[in-house]
């Protein structure tokens, strides 16, 4: 692996690490304001008994939150499928959102940076089929790394505390 490939991988690692350091966004909302924020979105909650559930928030009603549960850590306590979670059992909700901006940007920029760095370093492979294959593999590999780094940056979490 050339010096430029290592530097590209290191740069992308630093970008993703800085995104991890910022952590989830924190928000405090009243029950009445919760519906407009989470309805139709992916959420995670931990019930008072410790059961973790994941799913899609269907509706926020006066008596509770209707959730289409896709994963549960305790199927006996909360089954999969559409469930009404009592209002008094909901205190914190983690909202998951996924964007697309960084995936597009880093997928396109990573191969340009890689080829530029290789050309600047003078480490271009030899002419011919093997050299073309090496450049092709480097471009496709950098696109894959750029996509994965962009996917990580596009993941957004908001921790919502319900104000009583």
Secondary structure, 3 states (H helix, E strand, C coil): CCHHHHHHHHHHHHHHHHHHHHCCEEEEEEHHHHHHHHCCCEEEEECCCCCEEEEEEEEECCCEEEEEEEEECCCCCCCCEEEEEEHHHCCEEEEEEECCHHHHHHHHHHHHHHHHHHHHHCCCCCCCHHHHHHHHHHHHHHHHHHHHHHHHHHEEEEEEEEEC
